[in-house]
Amino acid sequence: MSTNAPPSPSSLRPPYARSAPPPGARAVATALVVAMAGAALLAGPAGASAVAPAPVAPAPVAPAPVTPTPVAPVLAPAAPDAESDAESDADAAAPPASPPTPESESTPDSASAPDSESAPESAPRFEGKAFDTCEAPSLAVMRAWLGSPYRAVGVYFGGRGRGCPVQKELTPAWVASAHAMGWRLLPLFVGSQAPCVHSAAKRPYAIGSTPWSQGVQEAGDAVRAARALGIGESSPLYLDIEAFRLEDTSCAATTLSFVRAWNREVRRLGYLPGYYSSADTGIRQIERERKAGTQDLPSVLWFARWRGEPALYTETSLHPEAWTPHARIHQYVGNVAESYGGRRMLIDRNAVDAPVARVTTAGTAASGRLRPGPDPDSGAGRLHPEEVRQPSLLQPEADPGSGPGADTQGALRF
């Protein structure tokens, strides 16, 4: 920007404009100028031409001052919230919790699941009836049970807390062959349990003093076991946490830390974390944490409440729109004996609208030894590899009750 003041109007006058000339002087002067110009032309060199005077540049005008546009200050991101005191005391190695994610304009009761909890497109989804039993049945039994209303089966594929740790039938060949017959698999991992678990049989498997680290480690165990069986990435892996004393705040915090760490690591390794528990304990805790905006929650919920009839979308421990669509399993009856094709088993009954395992190995149904499953539209169950449909809501039950839960002492599942 120039600091010189602009010239005044008086300073721009030519010097000859100081006084008026005497009368007749202008005509004499003009004649003299014409005569001198003619003489100069006659005396100049040939081909020379008159040079026009250089134009006079106008005096510079000082530019107007420019006001800088104000810039909003850059704010540093807020530091993430620390883990709760109880969880920090339980596991000093646990990372700080991520700041809560607002859900539907920060409405606490909003039922949308966390963004990271939606099922990958490559995870097949099954809608229909399933059973689970302590030990994987033989392929002959699975073939006989093709006459049942079930088309999915829960298999306890890993974890130190399984009631039936020796699964003699559960091999990669079994997984592939059962899948080729038309069965869809719900992989269950029974690892460490809450320190305040109700079942005396599960207390030897209590979560230790570093629940976060333990959860990460057992998640790795689960993924390795799934891969070894031919259960591929994007498949759901359902962590089984049996009923515990939710009112024991220290125990509940330890359990939550373990579950969150397991979920985070399973996701990081390319699988989908699911969660099985009693509707009145583990499931109630997870729903409470969802409302609080807690991160690293399960993508799919499998809740146990034995009422005799399925109630996938009317469970009182869950918001009606939480973990929807296609992210719920209801275990509605437990420890019942059923027979099909002359084969009897003790099972739990489940209603399913959720992801199932993506099997990566080929089966042997085409060999002729095993017959393929029925038409998916037969009513026994439907597999939806890609399409998404809004499930119809079931009518609420008159008396919600509490039920004993599949994970109470005396259950014969494990």
N, C-alpha and C positions, 0 to 999 in steps of 0.2 A: 504494500500500500504506500503511495506517494505522500510525503509530508510537506510539499510546497503548496502554498496557498494559490488559488487560481488568480490570473492577472485581472486588474480592475479594468472597467470599460474605457477609462481615459488613457490608459497605457497602450490601447490598441489603435489609437489614431495615427495616421501617417504624419511624418514631420512637416510636410508642406501644408498642412491644413491649419497653420497657426494664425494667418491674417488674409484678408481678401486682396487680390491683385488690383493695380490701378486700371482705369478704363483704357481699352485699346491694346493693353499689354498682351492679352491672351492671343489676339490675332497675330501680332508680330512674332510672338514666341512660336506659334504653330507654323508659320511660314519658314522660320529659321530651322526648325526641326525637320521639315520636309526637305529643305534644300540640302541639309547635311546628310540625310539618309540617302538621297539620290547620288551625292558625291561618293559616299561609301560603297554603294553598289557598283559604280563605275570603276572604282579603284580596286575592288576585291578580286581574288583569283577566280579563274573560270571553274565552273561546276560547284562553286561554294554556294551554300544556301544558308539562309538565316536560321539561327537556332532559337527555338521558342524558349522563353524564360521558364525556369523550373518552377513548378507549382509550389506555392507556399503551404506547408502542412499546418493544419489547424492546431492551435495550442492544446496540449493535453488537458483532459478533464479528470480530476481526481475521482476514482471509483467510490461508490457508496460502500460504507463499511458493512461486512457480512457477519451476521450473528450466528455462531455455531449452534447446530441442532443438539439439544440435550440428549444424552445416551443413558438408558436405564442401567443401573449398576448390575453386575453379574454376581449372583448370590451363590455361595458355596452350598453344595447339597448337605442336607441335614444328616448327621451321623445316625446310623441305624440303631434302633432300640436294642438294649441288652437283653439277654435271657432273663426270665423271672428269677428272683432270688432263690426260690426253691430249686429251680432247675440248675442254676449255677452252682449251688451247693452240692447238688447230686452229681454234676459232671463238669469239672472245671475246664475240660478240654472242648466242650461244646462251643461252636461258633455262635456269635450273637444272632439273635433273631432278626429277620428282615423286617423293615417297617411295615405295618399293616397296609394291605392294599384296599383302597375304598371299593366297596361293592355297591353297584347301582346307586350312585350319588351318595355314598357313605351311609346308606340306611342300614342300621345294624341287623334288621331282620331280613334283609335281602337274601334270597335263596340261591343266587347264582353261584356255581362252584368256581373256585379259583381258576384263572386262565390256564395254568399249567396242568389242571386236573382233567382236561377233556381227553377222551380216548383218541389215539392216533387213527387215521383213516385206514391204515393197514391192519388194524386189529379187528378180526371178525366179531360180529355181535350175534348172540343167540337170544331168542325169546321163546320161552316155553318152560317145561318142567325138568328139574335135575334131581339127582340123588347123590348123597355122599355117604361113604362107609369107611370104616377104619383102615382096611387094607384093600388095595386094588384087586378087584376080582379077576379070575382067570378069563382068558379070551373066550373060552367055552361058555362061561356065565354071561359075559357081555353079549355074546351071540344070542343066547337064550332070552335075554332081557330086551331084545329088539321088539318083542311083543308087548312091552310095557308102555306106559304113557310117557316115559322119560326118554330124553335124547341128549342129555348132558350129564356128566359125572364129575364130582369133586374128588380129586386125587391128592393125597398127602405126600408130596414129592420130596420134602426135606424138612430139616429143623430138628434140634436136639430134644424138643419137647413133645415129639409125636408119641402117641400111645401105642402105635404099631410101627416101631422103627424099622423092622425087617419087612421090606416090601418085595417079596420074592418074585411077584409077577411084574412089578413096575420096571420095565426096561425100555430102551428106545424102540425095540421091535413091538412091544405092547402098545406104546403110545401111537406109533404109526399105524398098527393094525386096527386098534380101536377107532382111530380117527377115520380110517378107510371104510370101516363098517357104517359110519354115519354118526358116531358119538362125538360130542364136543366136550372139551376138557376144561375144568376149572381147577388150576393148580393152587394148592394150599400149602403154606409154609408155617409149621408150628415150631417157632424158635423159643427164645427166652420169654418168660411170662412176668406179669406184674408182681412185685414183692408181696403185695397184699391179695394175691389171687385166692379165690374162694376154694378151689379144688385142692385138697391135700396132695393129690397125685402130681400136681403141677408145681408145688412149692420148691422142689429141688432144682427147678429151672428158672429161679428168680433172676431178674435183671440185676446186674452188679452195680458197683459204685461209679462206673463211667458209662452211663446209658447211651450217650451219643456215640462214643467210639464203638461200643458193642453193637449198636444198631447198624452202623456203617459196615462193620465186619460181617454181621449176619446177612445183610443185604447182598454182599458179595458172594457169600455161601449160597444164597438162594438163586442168584443168577447163574452161578456155575453149575448148580444141580439142574436147573431148567435147561440150560444149553446142552448138558450131557444127555438129556432125555430127548432132544430134538424139539424142544419148545423154543421157538425163535423170538427174536426181538419184536417189540411192540405188544407181546403177549401180556396179559395181566398176571401178576403173582399176588396171591391173597395171603396177607400176614394174619395169622390166627392168634388173637389175644383173648384168652378166656376171661370170664367175669371176675371182677375184682372190686374191692371196696373203694368206690369213687369218693366217698367222704373223707378218706385218708389223703389229705392234700399233698403230703410229701411223696407218698407212693404214686399218686395220680400224676404228679409232675415228672417223676422218674419214668413212668410208663410213657407219657407223652413225648418226652425227649427221645426215648428209644424208637418209638413209632415214627416220629418226624425224621430222624436220621435214616431209618430204614427206607422210608419213602423217597427221600432226596437221593440216596445212593442208587436205589432201583431205577429211578428216572434217569439219573446220569448214565447208567449203564444200558439204557435203551429199552427198558421194560416199563410196564404200567403198574404202579403200586395200588393194590386193592387191600381191603381191610375187613376181616371178619371179627365180630365180637357180639356180646350180649347187647340187646337194644337199650337196656337200662343202665349199662355201665360204659363200656368202651364207645359204643355208638353215641350215647348221650354226651360224652366228653368231646368227641370229635365235632359234633354239631355245635356245641358251645364254643369251641375254638374257631369254627367257621364264622360264627357271628362276630367274634372278636377280631377277625381279620388275620388270624395266624396262618403262616405259610407252611409249606411242606406237608399238607394234609393228603389223605388218600384220594385217588381218582375215582374209585368205585367202592361202594359200601355193601357188605354182606352182613345183614343183621339177623340175630336169632331171637325170635319171640314165638313160642309155641302156642298157637291159638287154634290150630286145626284148619284154618283157611288162609290162603295167601292174602297179604295186604301190602303189596309193594309200595303203593303210593299213598297209603293212609296211616303209616306208622307214626305214632304220636311223639316219638323222640326226635323226629326230623321235620323240618319245614317241608310243606307239601311240594315245593319246587326245588328243594336242595337235592343235589346229585341226580339231576334229571337233565335231559332225557337219557335213557339207556345206561344207567350207572348204578343199578340197585339189584340186589338179590335178597330174598326173604326166606330164611329157614323157618318154616311155619309148623312143622311136625318133626319130632325126634324119636329115635329108638323104636321104630316100628318094623315088624317083620312082614315082608312081602315076597310072593313067589310068582315067577313067570317062567314058562317053558320048563317047569319042573325044578327050577333052581331057586332056593330060598336065601334071602339076605336080610340082615338087620341094617336099616338105613335111616337117614334123615331126608325129609322131603323139602324141596326148595322151588320157589318161583323165581325165574330169571328173566331179566331184561338188561343184559350187560355184556361186556367183551369176554371172549373165550380165547383159549390158546391158539396161537398160529403154529401149526405143526410143520416142521421143515424137512421131515424124512418121509419117504414113500412107504405106504402100507402094503399089506399082502392080501387085501380083499379080492383082488383080481385073480388070485391063484386058484380060486375055486373052493378052497377050504373054508372061507368065510363069506357069507352072503352080505351084499351091501344093505345099508339101512333103507328105511321106507322113504317114500316121497316126502320131502320137507313140508308139503302142504297137507299132509295127512292129519294134522292136528296135534301130533305128539310134540312138535316143536318146530321152530323156523330159524334158519340161519340167514343173517343179513350181513354179507361181507362188506357192503359199501353204503347201501341206502339207509337213510335215517327217517324213522317214522315216529310221530308223537304217540306214546302209548296211551291207551285209554285208562282212566282212573278207575280203581276198584272202589266199591261202596264201603264206607267206613263201618267198622264193627260196633255193635251196641255197647259192649263192655270191653274196653281195650285191655284191661288186666295187665299183669306183669309177666306171667308165665315163668316156668322154671329156668328156661334158657338151655340151649344145647350144651352149654359149657359148665353146667352145674355138676357137683359131685354125684357120681352114680351113673352118669351118662355112659353109654356103651360105644360111643363113636371111636374112642381111642383105646 
